Each structure stands twice: as structure tokens, then as C-alpha cells.
Amino acid sequence: MNNKLKNKARLTGILYLLVILLAGFSQGYVRGTIVIPDDPQVTLTNIISSEVLFRLGLISDLLAFMIDAVISILLYQLLKSVNKTIAAIASVFRLLAHPAIGSLNLLNHYMALETASRSGLMSSLGIEQQEAWTMLFMNAHNAGYLLAGAFFGIHCLLLGILLYRSVLFPKVFGILLVLAAGGYMLETFGNFIFPGYQFVLANIVGFSAAIGEVSFTLYLLVKGTRKTI
């Protein structure tokens, strides 16, 4: 039983690290370098010239979301002894955030690629129409990303509560995950209520999530659990 718990925690850590790397590649590198906010012309040019990379970004996200579904179940199994109801709700919110909303939101990523294609249906409408529609789909993708972030923020809040109460992990991770939850929620609602501060809000969530999620992931990888039962 003791070894099974530690092995399950380490497996969760391995999968969590994969999600961080895959999501970081797709959102941070691919869309971060190809999509230029408020510049449809450059964005269209970048997508056309880096089509393979843009497609890899979609695949990377999809893989991350599929892995996240497994993580959701593993975290539930690790923390259900703390509070089964809260653990179940946390699992559902994580499943809704990325495997559900995030995966469906990839349609916007794909449609931006189809719109930008020189051989696609939109190519007959002219370059200006392609630029406008491509940016529209990427803006829609960003909005979908923010919506998923709200659900993930609730997951992090509940996960933080569970970690703080659990004997398996240091309480500090519970605090850090609650702070990460605040970052996700601030980014989502801040962007919708006060548009124009996307860069600042993205830095806030990036910092809080990096400290909370990355440190917890490393603990899972190295230590597994603090105490076995």
C-alpha cells in the first residue's frame, strides 16, 4: 500500500511535467511567437510560413489535455481520503477545464490554420479577409483559453485545500496552489472585465502557476509523498 501510493504520486508527477512541457511549448512558444496581437497581417504570414510548427502546437495541446484527464483521476485517488466530495469536485473541474473546454477550443486553432491556408476556402476572398478571419479565430481561441482557465482556477483552489489538509504532502503546496488559483481567476475575469491588461495578467498567472504547480510537480517526482498510510 505504501509503495503503491508513492508510485502513484510519482506517476502523477511525471504526467504533470509532461503537461507543463507540452502546454508551455504550444501556448508559450508556438502561439507566443506566431500570433501577434492586433497585427493580423504578420500573424497570417507567420502561420503560413510556420505551418508545420503551428500544427505541432495543436497536437501538443491535444496531448496535454488527454494526459490531464489521467492526472485528474490520479489526483482524486491520492486525495479522496482527505475529503471525497471536494476531491471529486476538483477532479470534475479539471476535466472540464482542459480535456473538455480546452480540447473543443482547439477547433479555433485549427480553423485559424484553415483560414490562413492559401489553398483553403477563404483564399478566394482575398488576403484582407484571410487576415481578418484568421485573427478572429485566434482571438476566439484566446477567449476559450481564458474560459478554461476559470475552471482550472477552481480546480487549483480545491486542490490547494485538499493538499493543505492532507498528511501526504507539505501544507506549503496547499498555500501555493491557492495562490495559483487566484492567478488563474484574476487572469480570466480581469481580461473580460478590464480588457487591455492581458500582458500584466498573463505574467501574474505565469508567476503564481509556475511557483505552485511546478514546485508541486517536482515534489511528486522526487519525493512522491511525505507520509504513507
N, C-alpha and C positions, 0 to 999 in steps of 0.2 A: 504493500500500500504506500509506504514511504517513498520508495523508488519510483513508483508509478506517478505520484504527484510531482516529483521533481522532473521526471522525464516529460510529463505533460506541460509543465511550466516552461521547460527549455524548448520544446517543440513550438509552443506559443511564441516564445522569443524569436526563434528562427523565422517563423512565418511573419511576425510583426516587422522584423528587419527587412524582409523581402518586400513587404508592402511599402515601407518607408522609402526604400531604394527605387522601387517601380514608380510610385506616385511622385517622388522627387524628380525622377527623370522626365515623366510625362508633363507634369504641371510646371516644375521649375525650369527644366531645360528646354523641352520641345516647345510648349506653348509660350514659355517665358522668353524665348529668343525669336520665335517665328511670328507670333501675334503681337503687333504693335498697336496699342490702344489709340483710337482716334486717327489712325492712319491706314485706311482701307487699301490704298494703292500699294504701300510697302508690304502689308500683310498678305495681299493676294500674290504679289511677286515672290515673297518668301515661301508661301505654301507650294506654289508651282515649282520653284527651284529646289525645294527640300521635301518633295512629295513622299519619298521613302521614309524620311525621318518623321514626318507628320503622321504617317500610317503607323510607324512604330510607337508613337506616343499614344495612339488609340489602343493598340494591342497591350502596351504596358499598363495602361489604366485598367483595361478589362481584366488582365491577370491579377492585378492588385485587388480589384473588387471581388473576384472569385475567391482569392485567398482570405480576404476579410470575412467572408461568410463562415469560413472554417474557424477563424480566430474568435468570432462571436460565440460560437458553440463552446470552444475550449475555455474561454474566459468564464462562461456560465458554469461550466463544470468545476473550475477552480474556485469559484466564489459563491456557489449556491449554498454552501454551508453557513455563510455569514447571514444571508437573507435571500431565500429562494425567490421571493416575489420581485425584489429590487434587481436581483441578478437576471431574472427573466426579462424584465422591462428594459434593462440596459442592453441585453442581447438583441431584443427586438429593434431598439433604436439604432443600433449599429448595423443591423441587417437592412433597415430602411434607408439609412444614410448612404452607404456606398454600393452594396450589392443591388439595391433596388433603384433609388433615385440616381445615384452616380452612373450606374450602367445604362439606364434609359437616357441620361443626359449625354452619353457618348454619341447618340444619334445626331446631336448638334455638331459635334466634332466631325462626324462622317459627312454630314450634309454640307459643311463648310468646304470639305475636300471636293465633294462632287460639284459644288457651285464654282469652285476655283478652276476646275479642270477645263482645259482648252477643248476637250472633246466631249464635255458634258452637255446636258440640256440647256444650261444657262449661257453657254458660249455664243449662241446665236443672238443673244440680246445685247451684246456689246460689252466692252471692258468696264464701263462705269456701273452697269447693272451687276456685273460679276463682283466688283469690289463692294458694292452696297450690300448685296445678299451674303457674301462671304463674311463681312463684318457683322451683319445681323445675326448669323448663326453662331459666330464666336462670342458675341455679346450674350446670346441666349445660353450658350454653354457656361459662361461665367456666372450668369444668374442661377443656373441649375446647380453649379458648384457651390454657390453660397447657400442655396436651399438645403442641399445635402449637409453642409456644414452646421446648420442649425440642429439637425437631428443628431449629428455626431457630437455636437456640444453637449446635448442632453445625455448622450451615452457616456461621455467623459465625466460629467458631473456625477452620475450614478456610479460609474466605475471608481471614481475617487472616493466616494462614500464607502463603497464596499472594501476598497483597499485599506482605508483608514481603520475600519472595524476588524479587518482580517488579522489573524495571528500568523498568516503565511508570509506577509510582506511588511516591510517597514512603513510606519504611518506617513513618512515624508512623501511617499509616492501618492498617497491619497490626496495630500495637500496640493502637490504639483499637478495632478490630474484635474482637480477642481479649478486651479488657475488656468489650465489649458482649456477647460470648458468655457470659462469666462472669455478667453481669447476668441474661440470659435463663435460664440454667441455675439460678441461685440462686432466681429467682422461681418457676420450676416446681417444683423439688424442695423448696424452702423452704415453699411453700404446702401441699404434700402431706404433708410430714413434720412441719412445725410450723405448723398452721393458726392463724389469728388475727393473723398479721402481714402480711396482704395489702397494707395501705396502705404500710407501710415497704418491702416488697419491690417493689411497683409503682413507688415513687419511685426505687429503686435502678436498676431496669431502664430506667425512663424517662430517667434522667440519663445512664447509660452508653450507651444506644442513641442518644440524641439527639446526644451528642458524636461517637460513632463513625460512625453511619450518615448523619447529616445533613452532617457535615463531608466525608465521602467523596462524598456526592451532590453537594455544592456544587463540589467539586474536579472531578468528572466534567463538570458543567455548564460551568464556567468554563474549565478547562484542558484537559480531555479526557484526555490522557496526558502524562507528564513527558518521556518519550523515545520516539521512534518507531523502528521496526525495518524 
